[in-house]
Each structure stands twice: as structure tokens, then as C-alpha cells.
Amino acid sequence: MAKKVGVRDIAERAGVAISTVSHALNGTASISETVRARVLEVAGEMGYLAQRQVKGAIATITKVMVAVPEDALPERDVNLVSWTILRALTDVCAARGIKVIPFKLVEGAQPEGVVRAARGAGVDGLVLFHDDRARLLADIQKAGIPAVLINGEDASMALDSVTPGNRFAAQRATDWLLGLGFDRVVHLTWEGRKTVRRRLDGYLDALAEAGRSKEADVLVAKGYEPEWGAARVKDWLAAGGPQGSTALFCAADNLAFGAIKALREAGLGVPEDVSVMGFDGVALGEFHEPPLTTVNIPLNEFAVEALGLLQQRIVAKSETRAARRVELGCDIVVRDSVAQPSIL
């Protein structure tokens, strides 16, 4: 096993006294910014800061309940976003010695069920996955159980939450497509959770700032599965389809996969006739034909952020502590499904 790094080790490498390291790490004395920066840099390089963070999490969190909607549980291609986040969460909990108690959120079931289950299991906190129904969030907040919402949006800001920066990322993606010179950018979405609506908001924001609001063209599918994306694109093509150089910006990679299938079946090339962009960054996109240009969400970072918020909530032990909403930045991954109109 690797040797644990201690204050003495940091002091030796930084060339300072042990007491100086202690004061720098704990902020208990006035130290020059240069010395403090050097101590923190060394502590980070040697893994001490991560080691200390894990130790703190173990001290405050020993058992959590992870509540997941039943439709997110089956391990299949269309659930890659859910499973990537869940795997990262279980891996982080395992590394920190935190026991995970699973709970299935059944559609139509009474929201108070998860509260009873959490109390009965004696967990330190609750990690709520996707489900942002107002009544459910209100019941959890009222019960006083430390909780954090992953990949959902609490409009009342009563619970801590971690979500992608959906609106900003969608605006950035639409800006990028407009900047490439497309005559038309069409948005393919579905009636999903609040987080999905933020992607539509970002698309509309970009058109508004570009002075192209009247060009908004939104296609609403019946669901996020590829078959629903394909069905909606077929209807779109039957009604006239692309006009000039067209990019199809999809609110999920799954919709993009279905859209590409429908376009090809109609004899259209991607990106030769229509460029297609997704949103999620699931692994399948890289191996799709053509490889999918997408907005990449840092799915593996949700777990650490969520547990950090949960730990803060537990330590604070205060009902008056304001809820935190952490939005993770997203990147555009450029692949072959989008091509600049002028070079086609």
C-alpha cells in the first residue's frame, strides 16, 4: 500500500517548518501568500489534499440512499447517461468507504415513500437521481433529511443540486453552429425534465442574440429514445425538411442517433446534406457512423460534486443554510457529423 502523506512530508519538500504547513492548511496564522501557495501546491502534488478530503467525507458520510427512477435503471444503450453517472457515484462511494442503499422511485408512487425508506435505513443523506417532481422535493426538504439532487432542477432552490450547465451549453452549441454559416439551425427535443427545457432555452437565447429569433424551428419528439427521434425527423422531412444549409441540433445524443438513421433512410447524407449535433457525450457517439459531434457533459464529475454538497449540508446542521446549485461546464466535441456549409 502507498504510504500516507503527512504534514512532516509536506514540510520537508516545501522547505518550511511543520507548524507553517499546519497554519497554511488550516488558515490559523498570518502567512505570506508566497509561502501559503508553495505549501498548498506541494500538498496537492503529494496527494495530501485529496487524502484529507476523502478522510473528511468518511467522517461525516458513512451510508447514503441513492434514489433512482425505475426507467433509469435498465442497463441499455439509451440509458448510458444514467449508468455513467451511477457507476461513477458507486465507485466514489466504494473508494470512500460509504455504503450505498439503493431505492427505486416507482412512477406514480407516493413521494413520501423515499422519506420513510431513508429514515428506516438510518442513512446520513439522500442522493436523488433525475426525479425533480415538486412534491417529492418538498417532502424531502420538509423531512429535514440531508439531500442532493443529481441531474435535476429544483425550482424552489430548497435542495442542493448538481446539473450540467444546460442552458449555457446549448446556447454555446447553437452559437457555434450559427458561426459555421448554416442558413438554418433546427432544434430536436422532447417534453422531458426541466433540465431538458433549459437546452431549448439556450437554443432560443442564441437565436435571439444573433437577431434570428424568427428562424426558431423546434421539433418535439415523443421521447428521447432513438426511435422517437427518427419518427419526428421523418415527419419533418415529409413536411418539407431542410431549407438551405441546415444543421439539426438535438437535445440528446439518442435523438441524434435516430435523426441520422431517418435522414439516411430518406437518401440524405450526414453531414453532406444535413449536419447533426447531439448533447450528452455518451460513449456510443464516438463510434457511431459518422462519429457524432456533441455537447460533452462531464458525467464522471457529478458524484464528487454531489457528495461534497451532501457533506457540507451534514456538517452545517442548519435549516437556514442556503441551497447550492452547482452547474458543470460542458465542452463541444467536434467530429464528422457536422461540416461547415462552405466546404461541402
C-alpha positions as CSV (number, residue, x, y, z in Angstrom):
1,M,0.0,0.0,0.0
2,A,1.1,3.5,-0.8
3,K,2.4,5.5,2.2
4,K,0.1,8.1,3.5
5,V,1.4,11.6,3.2
6,G,1.7,13.6,6.4
7,V,2.4,17.2,7.4
8,R,6.1,16.4,8.0
9,D,6.5,15.1,4.4
10,I,5.0,18.3,3.1
11,A,7.2,20.4,5.3
12,E,10.4,18.6,4.1
13,R,9.5,19.0,0.4
14,A,8.4,22.6,0.7
15,G,11.4,23.6,2.9
16,V,9.3,25.0,5.7
17,A,8.6,24.2,9.3
18,I,5.9,21.7,10.3
19,S,4.0,24.5,12.1
20,T,4.0,26.6,8.9
21,V,2.4,23.7,7.0
22,S,-0.3,23.3,9.6
23,H,-1.1,27.1,9.6
24,A,-1.2,27.2,5.8
25,L,-3.6,24.3,5.6
26,N,-5.9,25.4,8.4
27,G,-5.6,29.2,8.0
28,T,-4.8,29.6,11.7
29,A,-2.0,32.2,11.3
30,S,-0.9,35.0,9.1
31,I,1.5,33.6,6.4
32,S,2.8,35.2,3.3
33,E,0.8,34.4,0.1
34,T,4.0,33.0,-1.5
35,V,4.7,30.5,1.3
36,R,1.0,29.5,1.5
37,A,0.8,29.0,-2.2
38,R,4.0,26.8,-2.1
39,V,2.7,24.7,0.7
40,L,-0.7,24.1,-1.0
41,E,1.0,23.3,-4.3
42,V,3.2,20.7,-2.6
43,A,0.3,19.3,-0.6
44,G,-1.7,18.9,-3.8
45,E,1.2,17.3,-5.8
46,M,1.8,14.8,-3.0
47,G,-1.9,13.9,-2.8
48,Y,-2.5,15.2,0.7
49,L,-5.4,17.4,-0.2
50,A,-7.3,14.6,-1.9
51,Q,-6.4,12.3,1.0
52,R,-7.7,14.9,3.5
53,Q,-10.9,15.4,1.6
54,V,-11.6,11.7,1.5
55,K,-11.0,11.4,5.2
56,G,-13.4,14.2,5.9
57,A,-16.1,12.6,3.7
58,I,-15.7,9.3,5.6
59,A,-16.0,11.0,8.9
60,T,-19.3,12.7,8.0
61,I,-20.9,10.2,5.5
62,T,-21.0,6.5,6.1
63,K,-24.2,5.5,4.5
64,V,-26.3,7.1,1.7
65,M,-29.5,6.2,0.0
66,V,-29.5,6.6,-3.8
67,A,-33.0,7.0,-5.2
68,V,-33.3,6.4,-8.9
69,P,-36.4,6.4,-11.2
70,E,-37.2,2.9,-12.4
71,D,-36.9,4.0,-16.1
72,A,-33.2,4.9,-15.5
73,L,-32.3,1.5,-14.0
74,P,-32.3,-0.9,-17.0
75,E,-28.7,-1.1,-18.3
76,R,-29.2,-0.5,-22.0
77,D,-27.8,1.8,-24.7
78,V,-30.4,4.5,-24.2
79,N,-29.6,4.8,-20.6
80,L,-25.9,5.4,-21.0
81,V,-26.1,8.8,-19.3
82,S,-27.8,7.5,-16.2
83,W,-25.5,4.5,-15.9
84,T,-22.3,6.5,-16.4
85,I,-23.3,8.8,-13.6
86,L,-24.4,5.9,-11.4
87,R,-21.2,4.0,-11.9
88,A,-19.1,7.0,-11.0
89,L,-21.2,7.5,-7.9
90,T,-20.9,3.9,-6.7
91,D,-17.1,3.9,-7.5
92,V,-16.5,7.1,-5.5
93,C,-18.6,5.8,-2.5
94,A,-16.7,2.5,-2.6
95,A,-13.4,4.3,-2.6
96,R,-14.5,6.4,0.4
97,G,-16.0,3.5,2.4
98,I,-19.5,4.8,2.0
99,K,-22.3,2.2,2.0
100,V,-24.9,2.7,-0.8
101,I,-28.5,1.8,-0.2
102,P,-30.4,1.7,-3.5
103,F,-34.1,2.8,-3.7
104,K,-36.2,2.6,-6.8
105,L,-38.5,5.5,-7.5
106,V,-41.6,3.9,-9.0
107,E,-43.6,6.1,-11.3
108,G,-46.9,7.1,-9.7
109,A,-45.9,6.1,-6.2
110,Q,-46.4,8.4,-3.3
111,P,-43.3,10.7,-2.8
112,E,-43.2,10.2,0.9
113,G,-42.1,6.6,0.3
114,V,-38.5,7.6,-0.2
115,V,-38.5,9.6,3.0
116,R,-39.8,6.6,5.0
117,A,-37.2,4.4,3.4
118,A,-34.3,6.8,4.2
119,R,-35.4,7.1,7.8
120,G,-35.8,3.4,8.1
121,A,-32.4,2.7,6.7
122,G,-30.7,5.2,9.0
123,V,-28.7,6.9,6.2
124,D,-26.7,10.0,6.7
125,G,-28.1,11.5,3.5
126,L,-30.0,11.0,0.3
127,V,-28.8,11.3,-3.3
128,L,-31.8,11.8,-5.5
129,F,-31.3,11.0,-9.2
130,H,-33.1,12.8,-12.0
131,D,-36.5,13.0,-10.2
132,D,-37.3,16.7,-9.7
133,R,-41.1,16.5,-9.0
134,A,-42.0,19.5,-6.9
135,R,-43.9,17.4,-4.3
136,L,-41.1,14.9,-3.9
137,L,-38.5,17.6,-3.3
138,A,-40.8,19.5,-0.9
139,D,-41.4,16.3,1.1
140,I,-37.7,15.6,1.4
141,Q,-36.9,19.2,2.4
142,K,-39.7,19.2,5.0
143,A,-38.4,15.9,6.5
144,G,-35.0,17.6,7.1
145,I,-33.0,14.8,5.6
146,P,-29.7,16.0,4.1
147,A,-30.2,15.5,0.4
148,V,-28.7,16.4,-3.0
149,L,-30.3,16.2,-6.4
150,I,-28.2,15.0,-9.4
151,N,-29.1,15.9,-12.9
152,G,-32.4,17.6,-11.9
153,E,-33.6,21.1,-11.2
154,D,-35.2,22.3,-8.0
155,A,-37.2,25.4,-9.0
156,S,-37.7,26.2,-5.3
157,M,-34.0,26.0,-4.5
158,A,-34.7,24.1,-1.3
159,L,-32.3,21.2,-2.0
160,D,-28.7,21.3,-3.2
161,S,-28.2,20.1,-6.7
162,V,-25.7,19.2,-9.4
163,T,-26.5,19.6,-13.0
164,P,-24.9,20.4,-16.4
165,G,-24.9,24.0,-17.4
166,N,-27.6,23.0,-19.9
167,R,-28.8,26.5,-20.9
168,F,-25.3,27.9,-21.4
169,A,-24.0,24.8,-23.2
170,A,-27.0,24.8,-25.6
171,Q,-26.5,28.5,-26.3
172,R,-22.8,27.9,-26.9
173,A,-23.6,25.0,-29.3
174,T,-26.1,27.0,-31.2
175,D,-23.8,29.9,-31.4
176,W,-21.1,27.6,-32.8
177,L,-23.4,26.2,-35.5
178,L,-24.6,29.7,-36.5
179,G,-20.9,30.8,-36.7
180,L,-20.2,28.0,-39.2
181,G,-22.6,29.7,-41.5
182,F,-25.7,27.5,-41.6
183,D,-28.8,29.1,-43.1
184,R,-30.9,27.2,-40.6
185,V,-30.4,25.6,-37.2
186,V,-33.2,23.3,-36.2
187,H,-33.6,22.0,-32.6
188,L,-34.9,18.5,-32.0
189,T,-36.1,17.9,-28.4
190,W,-38.7,16.2,-26.3
191,E,-41.0,17.0,-23.4
192,G,-38.6,16.0,-20.7
193,R,-37.5,17.2,-17.4
194,K,-36.8,20.8,-16.5
195,T,-33.1,20.3,-17.4
196,V,-34.1,19.4,-21.0
197,R,-36.2,22.6,-21.2
198,R,-33.1,24.6,-20.3
199,R,-31.4,23.2,-23.5
200,L,-34.3,24.6,-25.5
201,D,-33.9,27.9,-23.7
202,G,-30.3,28.1,-24.6
203,Y,-31.1,27.4,-28.3
204,L,-33.6,30.3,-28.3
205,D,-31.1,32.6,-26.4
206,A,-28.6,32.1,-29.1
207,L,-31.0,32.9,-31.9
208,A,-32.2,36.0,-30.1
209,E,-28.7,37.3,-29.6
210,A,-27.9,36.7,-33.2
211,G,-31.1,38.6,-34.2
212,R,-32.5,35.4,-35.8
213,S,-35.4,34.7,-33.4
214,K,-37.9,34.4,-36.2
215,E,-35.9,31.5,-37.5
216,A,-36.5,29.3,-34.5
217,D,-37.6,25.9,-35.6
218,V,-38.3,23.4,-32.9
219,L,-39.2,19.7,-33.5
220,V,-40.7,18.0,-30.4
221,A,-40.4,14.2,-30.3
222,K,-42.5,11.9,-28.1
223,G,-39.5,10.7,-26.1
224,Y,-35.7,10.8,-26.0
225,E,-35.2,7.3,-27.4
226,P,-33.6,7.0,-30.9
227,E,-36.8,5.6,-32.5
228,W,-38.8,8.8,-31.4
229,G,-36.1,11.0,-32.8
230,A,-36.3,9.1,-36.1
231,A,-40.1,9.3,-36.2
232,R,-40.1,13.1,-35.7
233,V,-37.4,13.7,-38.3
234,K,-39.4,11.6,-40.8
235,D,-42.4,13.8,-40.2
236,W,-40.2,16.9,-40.6
237,L,-38.9,15.6,-43.9
238,A,-42.4,14.9,-45.1
239,A,-43.4,18.5,-44.3
240,G,-40.5,20.0,-46.3
241,G,-37.4,19.2,-44.2
242,P,-34.2,21.2,-44.6
243,Q,-34.1,24.6,-46.2
244,G,-30.7,25.8,-47.5
245,S,-27.8,24.6,-45.5
246,T,-29.3,23.1,-42.3
247,A,-27.9,21.8,-39.0
248,L,-30.0,19.7,-36.7
249,F,-29.1,20.4,-33.0
250,C,-30.5,17.5,-30.9
251,A,-31.2,17.8,-27.2
252,A,-29.8,14.3,-26.6
253,D,-27.3,12.0,-28.4
254,N,-30.1,9.4,-28.5
255,L,-32.2,11.7,-30.6
256,A,-29.3,12.4,-32.8
257,F,-28.7,8.7,-33.5
258,G,-32.4,8.4,-34.5
259,A,-32.2,11.5,-36.6
260,I,-29.2,10.3,-38.6
261,K,-31.0,7.0,-39.2
262,A,-34.1,8.7,-40.6
263,L,-32.0,11.1,-42.8
264,R,-30.1,8.2,-44.3
265,E,-33.2,6.2,-45.0
266,A,-34.6,9.3,-46.8
267,G,-31.5,9.3,-49.0
268,L,-29.8,12.3,-47.3
269,G,-26.2,12.3,-46.3
270,V,-24.8,13.4,-42.9
271,P,-23.1,15.9,-43.0
272,E,-23.3,16.3,-46.8
273,D,-27.0,17.3,-46.8
274,V,-27.8,17.9,-43.1
275,S,-25.3,18.3,-40.2
276,V,-26.3,16.7,-36.9
277,M,-25.2,17.6,-33.4
278,G,-26.1,15.8,-30.2
279,F,-26.0,16.7,-26.5
280,D,-24.7,14.3,-23.7
281,G,-21.4,13.0,-24.9
282,V,-22.1,9.3,-24.4
283,A,-19.5,6.8,-25.5
284,L,-21.5,5.5,-28.4
285,G,-21.2,8.8,-30.2
286,E,-17.5,8.3,-30.8
287,F,-18.1,5.0,-32.5
288,H,-21.2,6.0,-34.5
289,E,-21.2,6.4,-38.2
290,P,-20.5,9.1,-38.8
291,P,-18.9,9.9,-35.4
292,L,-21.2,12.3,-33.6
293,T,-20.4,16.0,-32.9
294,T,-21.9,16.6,-29.5
295,V,-22.0,18.7,-26.3
296,N,-20.0,16.7,-23.8
297,I,-21.2,16.6,-20.2
298,P,-18.6,15.7,-17.6
299,L,-20.7,12.8,-16.4
300,N,-17.9,11.4,-14.2
301,E,-17.7,14.6,-12.1
302,F,-21.3,14.6,-10.8
303,A,-20.6,12.1,-8.0
304,V,-17.7,14.1,-6.3
305,E,-19.7,17.3,-6.5
306,A,-22.9,15.7,-5.1
307,L,-21.1,14.1,-2.2
308,G,-19.3,17.4,-1.5
309,L,-22.6,19.2,-1.2
310,L,-24.1,16.5,0.9
311,Q,-21.1,16.7,3.2
312,Q,-21.5,20.4,3.6
313,R,-25.2,20.1,4.4
314,I,-24.5,17.5,7.1
315,V,-21.7,19.5,8.7
316,A,-23.7,22.7,8.6
317,K,-26.6,21.1,10.5
318,S,-28.6,24.2,9.8
319,E,-32.0,24.5,8.1
320,T,-31.2,28.1,7.2
321,R,-28.2,27.3,5.1
322,A,-29.0,28.4,1.5
323,A,-29.2,25.7,-1.0
324,R,-26.4,25.4,-3.6
325,R,-26.8,24.7,-7.3
326,V,-23.6,23.5,-9.0
327,E,-23.7,23.7,-12.8
328,L,-20.9,21.9,-14.5
329,G,-19.4,23.3,-17.7
330,C,-19.7,21.4,-20.9
331,D,-17.5,21.2,-24.0
332,I,-18.2,20.9,-27.7
333,V,-16.6,17.7,-29.2
334,V,-16.2,18.2,-32.9
335,R,-16.5,15.0,-35.0
336,D,-17.6,14.1,-38.5
337,S,-21.4,14.6,-38.3
338,V,-21.1,18.4,-38.7
339,A,-19.4,20.1,-41.6
340,Q,-19.1,23.8,-42.4
341,P,-21.5,24.6,-45.3
342,S,-18.9,26.4,-47.4
343,I,-16.6,23.4,-47.6
344,L,-19.3,20.8,-48.5
